[in-house]
Every structure is written in structure tokens, then in C-alpha cells.
Amino acid sequence: MGLRWAVSPTDRSVMREEFRADLAQVSRTLVMMAEAVQVAMRRATEALLKADQTEAEQVTDRDAEIDALYRIVEDKVYDVVARQAPVASDLRVVLTALHIAGDMERMGDLADHVAKSVLRRHPAPVIAPELTGVLERMGEVADLLASKIVTALNNLDAVAAAQLERDDDAMDDLHRRLLKTIMSPDWQHGVESAVDTALLGRFYERYADHAVNVGRHVVFLVTGENAA
């Protein structure tokens, strides 16, 4: 369906066809980015749980594609601002798109970090057996968040966007559970393993934080008001 950009009927009636085409291109690229970062973290999680070198390498190889999509959005936004000199709601649209792309580019980087953690420790697994369930669940929450971003961007769905705040609470709870485990006196896997696991938890937690940022940007795009 694509984004239905938040402009009034009056604005739409006077908007130049070229401007509409530019926004449509940005819209398509943002949806492509959202789908790409979802796949990236999903595959990174699979690589993590299975200590799969091939899967991890494919995630790292495809991170450049997400970066390229970000540059497309960035270049198009700067071009639109320079050529069209948008004001008011139109300016809000293009600048918000840039913020959304920036957060999703960072989400792609975090998936890449997870995959690189797998490669650094291969063929040994990165995670201790007692934390497999926690990391698996963190991957599931990350996938849910990314899925709602796709929906929010594709349909300009402020409801789905607002739900990201609530879903992030589940990721925060899992992150605290992970840290509690590696800091426990019962931890038997050494400092290096604890550090690697803490970093992994941070990657997932930050992935979720950037997803929440995207949700807030979408709410702002739809309503013109910052999310609470």
C-alpha cells in the first residue's frame, strides 16, 4: 500500500507531481529498510542460537544493502529540501523520514553486531546454555517490533506505532533478566563469556529502543504531536 503521507487535502491538491513522486520513492525505500532490518535481526538471532557461521556471514554481507537504502533516503530528502523548499507539514514529512531512516540504519548495524559476535567466537557458541531461552525470546521480541514498524510505515498506522512502547517493556524485562544471570555468584562461564553476553543483551535492547524511536516518529508524522 505504501505510506499515505500526512498532508491535508488542500496540500495534496497543490502539491507538485514531482514532489509527490519524491515522497513516494522515500516511502518505498523506508518500507524496504524496515523489512531488511527485520530479516537481518531474525537471521542474526538464528546464527546466534545455532552458532551458524554461514548465516552470520550473510547478515554481515547484507548490512551494506541497508546502509545503501539509508543513503537513498538521505540523498532524496536533501534533494527535495533543496529543490522544493518545503514548508510546514511538508517539511515535517521529509525531515521525519530522515529520522526514521537513521534509526533503522542503526537497527541494521545492531543486527550486524550480533552476527559479528557469532563470527568472533565460532565454532564455540557465544551464549551459555542457561541463557539460550532468554536470547531466543529477545530475538522474538525484536522480530515483533520490526514487524510492527513495517505495518506502521506501510499503512501510516499510528496505533501499531504506539504499541512499540509497550512491546519494548518486554525487551527491557528480558535484558534485566540476562544481566541478573551473568552477575549472579552462580555464573560459571568466566568474565569473557559474561562480557560477550552483556554486549549481546545491549545490542537487542538498543535495537528495541530504535524501534520505539521509529514508532514515535510515525506518531508525530500522523498527528503532528510528539508521542507521550
VMD Tcl script that draws the C-alpha trace (Angstrom):
set ca {
  {0.00 0.00 0.00}
  {2.81 2.43 0.85}
  {2.84 5.38 3.18}
  {-0.05 7.80 2.96}
  {1.85 10.90 3.86}
  {0.29 13.19 6.44}
  {-0.76 16.15 4.33}
  {-4.14 17.82 4.15}
  {-6.44 17.53 1.09}
  {-5.68 21.15 0.30}
  {-1.97 20.48 0.44}
  {-2.38 17.46 -1.81}
  {-4.30 19.46 -4.38}
  {-1.48 21.96 -4.83}
  {1.46 19.61 -4.36}
  {3.55 19.28 -7.47}
  {3.59 15.89 -9.16}
  {7.36 15.81 -8.86}
  {7.14 16.33 -5.12}
  {4.60 13.51 -4.84}
  {6.89 11.21 -6.78}
  {9.80 12.08 -4.50}
  {7.76 11.27 -1.40}
  {6.57 8.01 -2.93}
  {10.16 6.98 -3.53}
  {11.11 7.81 0.06}
  {8.07 5.86 1.27}
  {9.01 2.75 -0.68}
  {12.60 2.93 0.48}
  {11.61 3.23 4.15}
  {9.40 0.15 3.89}
  {12.25 -1.73 2.21}
  {14.56 -0.69 5.04}
  {12.06 -1.85 7.66}
  {11.74 -5.24 6.00}
  {15.52 -5.53 5.65}
  {16.30 -4.78 9.30}
  {13.66 -7.28 10.39}
  {15.24 -10.01 8.28}
  {18.73 -9.01 9.43}
  {18.00 -9.42 13.14}
  {15.94 -12.55 12.57}
  {18.83 -14.19 10.75}
  {21.38 -12.87 13.24}
  {19.39 -14.47 16.04}
  {19.25 -17.76 14.18}
  {23.02 -17.61 13.70}
  {23.47 -16.84 17.39}
  {21.31 -19.70 18.64}
  {22.86 -22.23 16.26}
  {26.44 -20.86 16.19}
  {25.97 -20.79 12.42}
  {28.92 -19.16 10.68}
  {27.34 -19.11 7.22}
  {24.18 -17.42 8.45}
  {26.19 -14.85 10.39}
  {28.34 -14.07 7.36}
  {25.26 -13.49 5.24}
  {23.96 -10.96 7.77}
  {27.23 -9.04 7.76}
  {27.46 -9.15 3.97}
  {23.97 -7.68 3.56}
  {24.44 -4.85 6.06}
  {25.80 -2.76 3.18}
  {22.38 -3.02 1.50}
  {20.70 -1.38 4.49}
  {23.34 1.35 4.50}
  {22.70 1.92 0.79}
  {18.96 2.29 1.39}
  {19.68 4.85 4.10}
  {21.81 6.85 1.69}
  {19.00 6.78 -0.88}
  {16.60 8.29 1.67}
  {19.18 10.81 2.84}
  {20.05 11.95 -0.67}
  {16.42 12.19 -1.72}
  {15.43 14.20 1.36}
  {18.29 16.66 0.87}
  {17.39 16.92 -2.81}
  {13.73 17.59 -2.04}
  {14.60 20.24 0.52}
  {16.95 21.95 -1.94}
  {14.62 21.83 -4.96}
  {11.16 22.10 -3.43}
  {11.86 24.23 -0.33}
  {9.01 22.52 1.59}
  {7.42 24.33 4.50}
  {5.10 23.48 7.40}
  {3.64 19.97 7.20}
  {5.60 19.08 4.07}
  {8.88 19.89 5.80}
  {7.78 17.79 8.77}
  {7.22 14.84 6.44}
  {10.62 14.87 4.78}
  {12.60 15.53 7.94}
  {10.72 12.85 9.87}
  {11.51 10.41 7.07}
  {15.19 11.16 7.55}
  {14.95 10.49 11.29}
  {13.14 7.20 10.65}
  {15.79 6.08 8.17}
  {18.54 6.95 10.64}
  {17.03 4.82 13.39}
  {16.52 1.88 11.05}
  {20.09 2.14 9.74}
  {21.24 1.81 13.34}
  {18.96 -1.22 13.81}
  {20.71 -2.84 10.87}
  {24.08 -2.11 12.47}
  {22.96 -3.77 15.70}
  {21.90 -6.92 13.85}
  {25.33 -6.84 12.22}
  {26.94 -6.62 15.68}
  {25.07 -9.75 16.79}
  {26.26 -11.62 13.72}
  {29.86 -10.49 14.23}
  {29.71 -11.76 17.81}
  {28.92 -15.19 16.40}
  {31.85 -15.00 13.99}
  {34.31 -13.93 16.68}
  {33.57 -16.96 18.84}
  {32.94 -19.54 16.10}
  {32.97 -22.52 16.30}
  {32.24 -22.09 20.02}
  {28.75 -20.80 20.89}
  {28.52 -17.27 22.23}
  {25.77 -17.87 24.75}
  {25.73 -20.14 27.78}
  {23.09 -22.90 27.73}
  {21.10 -21.37 30.59}
  {20.64 -18.14 28.60}
  {19.57 -19.69 25.31}
  {15.90 -19.25 26.14}
  {16.35 -15.60 27.12}
  {18.22 -14.72 23.92}
  {15.71 -16.65 21.84}
  {12.90 -14.66 23.41}
  {14.79 -11.38 22.88}
  {15.02 -12.30 19.20}
  {11.29 -12.94 19.09}
  {10.51 -9.56 20.66}
  {12.90 -7.85 18.24}
  {11.11 -9.53 15.34}
  {7.72 -8.41 16.66}
  {8.92 -4.83 16.98}
  {10.32 -4.82 13.46}
  {7.11 -6.34 12.10}
  {5.07 -3.52 13.65}
  {7.43 -0.98 12.10}
  {6.71 -2.47 8.68}
  {2.97 -2.21 9.36}
  {3.24 1.31 10.76}
  {5.21 2.58 7.79}
  {3.29 0.71 5.13}
  {-0.10 1.93 6.39}
  {0.90 5.01 8.36}
  {-0.63 3.19 11.33}
  {-0.28 5.28 14.47}
  {-1.85 2.52 16.59}
  {0.80 -0.04 15.62}
  {3.45 2.63 16.08}
  {2.26 3.46 19.59}
  {2.28 -0.23 20.59}
  {6.04 -0.32 20.18}
  {6.45 1.43 23.55}
  {4.60 -1.39 25.31}
  {6.43 -4.12 23.43}
  {9.76 -2.55 24.38}
  {8.91 -3.19 28.05}
  {9.17 -6.93 27.35}
  {12.65 -6.43 25.89}
  {13.71 -4.40 28.93}
  {12.50 -7.16 31.25}
  {14.48 -9.77 29.32}
  {17.56 -7.57 29.36}
  {17.36 -7.23 33.14}
  {16.93 -10.99 33.45}
  {20.03 -11.57 31.32}
  {22.14 -9.17 33.36}
  {20.95 -10.70 36.61}
  {22.06 -14.13 35.41}
  {25.58 -13.15 34.36}
  {26.10 -11.12 37.55}
  {24.96 -13.96 39.81}
  {27.52 -15.73 42.05}
  {26.34 -18.93 40.35}
  {27.71 -17.81 36.96}
  {30.33 -20.38 35.95}
  {31.38 -19.32 32.46}
  {34.00 -16.72 33.21}
  {34.42 -13.00 32.60}
  {34.86 -13.19 28.83}
  {31.59 -15.01 28.37}
  {29.83 -12.58 30.70}
  {31.12 -9.59 28.73}
  {30.10 -11.12 25.39}
  {26.64 -11.90 26.74}
  {26.22 -8.43 28.22}
  {27.08 -6.91 24.84}
  {24.58 -9.14 23.08}
  {21.89 -8.08 25.52}
  {22.77 -4.46 24.86}
  {22.51 -4.96 21.09}
  {18.97 -6.31 21.40}
  {17.97 -3.68 23.93}
  {19.23 -0.86 21.70}
  {17.55 -2.42 18.65}
  {14.27 -2.19 20.53}
  {14.99 1.40 21.59}
  {15.49 2.46 17.98}
  {12.28 0.67 17.03}
  {10.47 2.74 19.65}
  {12.01 5.88 18.17}
  {10.63 4.93 14.77}
  {7.21 4.47 16.32}
  {7.36 7.91 17.89}
  {8.35 9.43 14.55}
  {5.38 7.78 12.85}
  {3.00 9.05 15.52}
  {4.43 12.54 15.01}
  {4.05 12.21 11.26}
  {0.40 11.23 11.56}
  {-0.70 13.58 14.35}
  {1.82 16.40 14.32}
  {2.31 15.80 18.03}
  {5.15 14.10 19.85}
  {4.33 10.75 21.39}
  {3.99 10.79 25.17}
}
mol new
graphics top color blue
foreach p $ca { graphics top sphere $p radius 0.5 }
foreach p [lrange $ca 0 end-1] q [lrange $ca 1 end] { graphics top cylinder $p $q radius 0.2 }
display resetview
